[in-house]
């Protein structure tokens, strides 16, 4: 029984192709036989190893496959997002007319073979803004006290740092 945890083969995903789209090709990975004392990953290069450590070679091979799969999947996601963007634009074109008809004719829901369309309304509260807080507190407290309090609250807010990798494609050079 094989699992994808071994990363033996990259997972393949074929997004639906529209008649006007062209499939993206997988980026070619350059493999170098140059001798370096340590494995190195530099911008625009690949990991090289002169060490005959089989575990290191397996890790480097696995890493290369993961990079290739990541680049391929990222390209496929870009293609699918482009297709989704076109579909969402059409949905936005249709929504106002459907909403108007339902509202004007008192229709709350329309049953469809694969679900239903419901006319819903919701009210959202505006986000809390520093200026709003100051304005409301100034009605009951001195302005300098309010400003000091709000500055203290704003400065002591908790922050979170997230790490993420992102694939950026090289810009195509213009031919003259």
C-alpha positions in Angstrom: 0.0 0.0 0.0 1.6 3.2 -1.1 1.0 6.6 0.5 1.7 10.1 -0.7 3.6 10.7 2.5 6.6 9.0 0.8 6.5 11.7 -1.9 7.5 9.0 -4.5 5.3 10.5 -7.2 4.0 14.0 -7.4 0.2 14.2 -7.2 -1.3 15.0 -10.6 -4.3 17.3 -11.0 -5.8 18.2 -14.3 -8.0 21.3 -14.1 -11.0 21.5 -16.4 -9.8 23.1 -19.6 -11.8 25.8 -21.3 -11.7 25.9 -25.1 -9.6 29.0 -25.1 -7.1 28.0 -22.4 -3.7 26.5 -23.1 -2.2 24.1 -20.6 0.9 25.3 -18.7 4.0 23.3 -19.0 6.0 22.2 -16.0 9.2 24.2 -15.4 12.3 22.3 -16.2 14.6 21.7 -13.3 18.3 22.2 -13.9 20.6 19.5 -12.4 24.2 20.3 -11.9 27.1 17.9 -11.4 29.4 20.7 -10.1 31.3 19.7 -6.9 30.5 21.8 -3.8 31.6 21.0 -0.3 28.1 21.3 1.1 24.6 21.1 -0.4 23.5 24.7 -1.2 20.3 26.2 -2.3 20.9 29.6 -4.0 18.5 31.9 -5.8 18.1 30.6 -9.3 20.1 27.4 -8.7 19.4 23.9 -7.5 20.7 21.9 -4.6 24.1 20.3 -5.4 25.9 17.6 -3.4 29.3 16.1 -3.7 28.8 14.2 -0.5 28.2 10.5 -1.1 25.7 10.3 1.8 22.8 8.3 0.5 20.4 9.8 3.0 21.4 13.3 1.9 21.0 12.3 -1.8 17.5 11.0 -1.0 16.5 14.2 0.8 17.8 16.3 -2.1 15.9 14.2 -4.6 12.8 14.4 -2.5 13.2 18.1 -2.1 13.6 18.6 -5.9 10.5 16.5 -6.6 8.6 18.6 -4.0 9.8 21.9 -5.6 8.7 20.6 -9.1 5.3 19.5 -7.8 4.9 22.8 -5.9 5.7 24.8 -9.1 3.4 22.6 -11.2 0.5 22.9 -8.7 0.9 26.6 -8.4 0.7 27.0 -12.2 -2.4 24.8 -12.3 -4.0 26.9 -9.5 -3.3 30.1 -11.5 -5.1 28.5 -14.5 -8.1 27.4 -12.5 -8.4 30.8 -10.7 -8.5 32.5 -14.1 -11.4 30.2 -15.1 -13.1 30.8 -11.8 -12.7 34.6 -12.3 -14.6 34.4 -15.6 -17.4 32.3 -14.0 -17.7 34.7 -11.0 -17.9 37.7 -13.3 -20.9 36.1 -15.1 -22.5 35.3 -11.8 -22.2 38.9 -10.7 -23.8 40.0 -14.0 -26.8 37.6 -13.3 -27.3 38.3 -9.6 -28.9 41.8 -9.7 -31.6 40.8 -12.1 -32.5 37.6 -10.2 -32.5 39.6 -6.9 -34.7 42.3 -8.4 -37.2 39.8 -9.8 -37.4 37.9 -6.5 -37.7 41.0 -4.4 -40.3 42.7 -6.7 -42.4 39.5 -6.9 -42.1 38.5 -3.2 -40.2 35.2 -4.0 -38.1 34.1 -1.0 -36.7 30.9 -2.5 -36.6 29.1 -5.8 -36.1 25.3 -5.8 -33.7 23.9 -8.4 -32.9 20.3 -9.3 -29.5 20.6 -7.6 -30.4 23.0 -4.8 -32.2 26.3 -4.3 -31.7 30.0 -4.6 -32.7 32.0 -1.5 -33.1 35.7 -1.2 -31.4 36.7 2.0 -30.6 40.0 3.7 -28.1 40.6 6.5 -26.9 43.7 8.4 -23.2 44.0 9.2 -21.7 46.2 11.8 -19.0 48.7 10.7 -15.5 47.8 11.9 -14.3 49.5 15.1 -12.1 52.5 14.2 -9.8 54.5 16.4 -11.6 57.7 15.4 -15.0 56.3 16.4 -13.8 55.3 19.8 -12.3 58.7 20.4 -15.4 60.5 19.3 -17.7 58.4 21.5 -15.5 58.5 24.6 -14.9 62.3 24.3 -18.6 62.7 25.1 -18.0 61.6 28.7 -14.2 62.1 29.3 -11.6 64.8 28.7 -10.1 64.5 25.2 -6.5 64.2 26.3 -7.4 61.3 28.6 -9.3 59.6 25.8 -6.5 60.0 23.3 -3.9 58.6 25.8 -6.2 55.6 26.6 -6.8 54.8 22.9 -3.1 55.2 22.1 -2.2 52.8 24.9 -4.8 50.2 23.7 -3.7 50.5 20.1 0.0 50.1 21.0 -0.6 47.0 23.1 -2.6 45.0 20.5 -1.4 41.5 20.0 0.2 40.7 16.6 0.8 37.4 14.9 3.5 36.6 12.3 2.7 34.0 9.6 5.3 32.3 7.4 4.5 31.1 4.0 6.3 30.3 0.7 5.2 31.8 -2.6 6.2 30.9 -6.1 7.0 33.9 -8.4 7.6 33.3 -12.0 10.4 35.0 -13.9 9.2 37.8 -16.1 9.4 37.0 -19.8 11.9 39.1 -21.6 10.6 41.1 -24.5 12.0 40.3 -27.9 12.8 43.3 -30.0 
